Amino acid sequence: MPVDAERWRELKEKEEILKKAATAIRVQEKDLARVVARFKREIKEMDEKLK
């Protein structure tokens, strides 16, 4: 399925955001979703303990 220029630009922007996010938390791009999910889970658990 061909991708038009606007869709291509959007995908490249998202790719750049993912690269920057992975760099910011020092993980590989492929691990970003898993690591962020773990962080969210840990924050929720800490929040529950503090209540």
KOLRO-259561 format. One line per 5 residues: number of its first residue (from 1); their letters; for each residue x, z, y negated of C-alpha. Coordinates in steps of 0.001 Angstrom, whole numbers, plus 500000, padded with zeros to 6 digits. Example, Ala and Ser with C-alpha at 12.3 -4.5 7.8 and 13.67 -1.06 7.14 Angstrom:
# KOLRO-259561
1 = as = 512300/507800/504500; 513670/507140/501060
END
This chain:
# KOLRO-259561
1 = mpvda = 500000/500000/500000; 501634/498924/496737; 502002/501469/493951; 501286/500461/490369; 503688/501308/487553
6 = erwre = 501623/504231/486236; 501371/505850/489668; 505126/505311/490223; 505933/507032/486896; 503674/509950/487823
11 = lkeke = 505352/510331/491211; 508832/510264/489663; 507806/512946/487137; 506490/515158/489940; 509673/514598/491919
16 = eilkk = 511740/515737/488930; 509584/518872/488505; 510069/519746/492178; 513832/519258/491896; 514003/521529/488844
21 = aatai = 511841/524193/490497; 513988/524145/493641; 517136/524415/491554; 515697/527300/489523; 515087/529433/492603
26 = rvqek = 518113/528050/494452; 516414/526542/497495; 516327/523075/498972; 513402/520935/497866; 512026/520787/501404
31 = dlarv = 511825/524607/501492; 510208/525068/498078; 506570/525354/499186; 507414/527848/501944; 509566/530009/499660
36 = varfk = 506993/530049/496854; 504276/531020/499352; 506482/533866/500586; 507127/535059/497018; 503395/535050/496280
41 = reike = 502686/536995/499475; 505375/539575/498653; 504078/540002/495099; 500559/540537/496427; 501817/543123/498927
46 = mdekl = 503757/544984/496214; 500740/544904/493921; 498567/546415/496662; 501109/549180/497285; 501157/550060/493587
51 = k = 497389/550489/493394
END
